[in-house]
């Protein structure tokens, strides 16, 4: 029987959270309640509307084992966050709350525990209980109206309305001791749709300011994603959208509570390792979760850019990865994606 891939990967170089050690509580194939047009993992292969439809779960003991092994090899003091994300919607795992407790006991409160969620299941009481232990819950919200929500996120049958999702995000904000953040992907398409201007943008601004999270993150799909018709917003466009938020929020508040891709950037710092597994295995574990550039691999594994380029060249020759150009940058992802 083939050994299950490690549930721990990275650390990922994140513009939002810096050196972010990933915890994947879903694993491939990609399993989600959405089929977002921009997802860096590609199209959703297993589409479900709730935890009961997932056939096999990552277990608490899997995460405990993999993280314990990881912490023997990496200097936890060089991490900025431990982030629950990976190969699908993490709140689909019914043991998520127990996993948070285990991970916190292992890292000893030295780094914040972050959840990245599409917010589709936060209307469920059991799911909100499971997310209560995170230091930061980052909820995705890409549309401020029902039509935009369906065009961008393509929810599976049985998912709640946008109104219900917004209400559930507010409930999480009120119920958790940690901080609620939101993330919004601003994008264009080759067929003329965009959430970067007009009424769709105004709706988003209204909704996000009404939620009033601790931080509003303005993002764009700069990595290669699931659909070829998607185009990222430019950094200048994001800054312009940021100006709209600043006018409404007040500039002093926005300085602390508005993160804009292209302005706020926590990438570029190397992680400190005690020892590695085979670098090819560690690189592949990371690439299965997100497309990466050579510089991302170098920063994650604390190796030189030349070593990372050589490593990726070897993976290319073996047919394990493929190369994609996105916005002038060279990204690598598994050949199977």
Secondary structure, 3 states (H helix, E strand, C coil): CCCCCCCEEEEEEECCCEEEEEEECCCCCCEECCCCCCCCCCCCCEECCCHHHCCCCCCHHHHHHHHHHHHHHECHHHCCEEEEECCECHHHCCCHHHHHHHHHHHHCCCCEEEEEECCCCCCCHHHHHHHCCCCEEEEECCCCCHHHHHHHHCCCCCCCCHHHHHHHHHHHHHHCCCEEEEEEECEEECCCCECCCHHHHHHHHHHHHHHCCCEEEEECCCCCCCCCCEEECCHHHHHHHHHHHHHHHCHHHHHHHEEEECCECCCCCCCCECCCCCHHHHHHHHHCCCCECHHHHHHHHCCCHHHHHHHHHHHHHCCCEEEEEECCEEEEEECCC
